[in-house]
Amino acid sequence: MPQGVESYKAVVEKIIQDGRHGPYAVAYSEAAGKSLTFSLDSKVWQDDELPELGTWVMLSKITRKSAGWRAGCGRLFRLSDEKQDL
């Protein structure tokens, strides 16, 4: 994620393969205090490897939609993220 972009560490709780707009996942962020939904499309998901249930992810570009909170950018949580004291 670019510097200065607000991002949240979250745990994947649900993966939906056949969503109306394509595959997506729902992850809970303790820091945000809510669940965040993100697309698994390559426009949003930045890693080659897709997340699995229980995987830690980093989500940013959070927006509020009528159906809930959405992340416009997501990737796998990395060891280097631990050092940022998230």
C-alpha positions as CSV (number, residue, x, y, z in Angstrom):
1,M,0.0,0.0,0.0
2,P,1.3,3.5,-0.7
3,Q,2.6,5.5,2.2
4,G,-0.1,7.6,3.9
5,V,-3.0,5.4,2.8
6,E,-5.1,4.2,5.7
7,S,-5.1,0.4,5.8
8,Y,-6.4,-2.2,8.1
9,K,-5.3,-5.7,9.1
10,A,-8.2,-8.1,8.9
11,V,-8.9,-11.9,9.0
12,V,-10.9,-13.5,6.1
13,E,-14.1,-14.9,7.5
14,K,-16.0,-15.8,4.3
15,I,-15.2,-16.3,0.6
16,I,-18.0,-16.1,-2.0
17,Q,-17.0,-17.5,-5.4
18,D,-20.2,-16.7,-7.2
19,G,-21.1,-13.2,-6.2
20,R,-23.3,-11.0,-8.5
21,H,-20.2,-9.0,-9.5
22,G,-17.7,-11.8,-9.3
23,P,-15.8,-13.5,-6.4
24,Y,-15.3,-11.6,-3.2
25,A,-14.3,-12.1,0.4
26,V,-15.4,-10.7,3.8
27,A,-12.8,-10.0,6.5
28,Y,-13.1,-8.7,10.0
29,S,-10.8,-6.0,11.2
30,E,-10.5,-5.5,14.9
31,A,-8.9,-2.1,14.4
32,A,-11.8,-0.9,12.3
33,G,-14.3,-2.7,14.5
34,K,-16.2,-4.1,11.5
35,S,-16.3,-6.4,8.6
36,L,-14.9,-5.2,5.3
37,T,-15.8,-6.7,1.9
38,F,-13.3,-6.9,-1.0
39,S,-13.3,-8.2,-4.5
40,L,-11.0,-11.0,-5.5
41,D,-10.7,-9.4,-9.0
42,S,-7.2,-8.4,-10.1
43,K,-8.3,-4.7,-10.1
44,V,-8.6,-4.9,-6.3
45,W,-6.7,-8.0,-5.1
46,Q,-2.9,-7.4,-5.5
47,D,-1.4,-10.8,-4.9
48,D,-1.2,-13.8,-7.3
49,E,-2.3,-16.1,-4.4
50,L,-5.9,-15.8,-3.3
51,P,-6.7,-15.6,0.4
52,E,-8.2,-18.6,2.3
53,L,-10.4,-18.6,5.4
54,G,-8.5,-17.5,8.4
55,T,-5.8,-15.7,6.3
56,W,-4.7,-12.2,7.4
57,V,-5.0,-9.5,4.8
58,M,-4.3,-5.8,4.5
59,L,-7.1,-3.7,3.1
60,S,-7.2,-0.1,2.1
61,K,-9.2,2.5,0.1
62,I,-12.2,1.8,2.4
63,T,-15.5,3.3,1.3
64,R,-19.0,3.0,2.6
65,K,-21.6,1.5,0.3
66,S,-25.3,1.0,0.9
67,A,-24.6,-2.7,1.7
68,G,-21.6,-2.1,3.9
69,W,-18.0,-1.2,4.0
70,R,-15.8,-2.0,0.9
71,A,-12.1,-2.1,0.4
72,G,-10.8,-1.0,-3.0
73,C,-7.4,-2.5,-2.5
74,G,-6.3,-5.7,-0.8
75,R,-3.3,-8.0,-0.4
76,L,-1.9,-10.7,1.9
77,F,-0.5,-9.6,5.3
78,R,3.3,-9.8,5.2
79,L,5.9,-10.3,7.9
80,S,7.1,-6.7,7.2
81,D,3.6,-5.4,8.2
82,E,4.2,-6.7,11.7
83,K,7.0,-4.2,12.1
84,Q,4.7,-1.3,11.4
85,D,2.9,-2.0,14.7
86,L,-0.6,-2.4,13.2
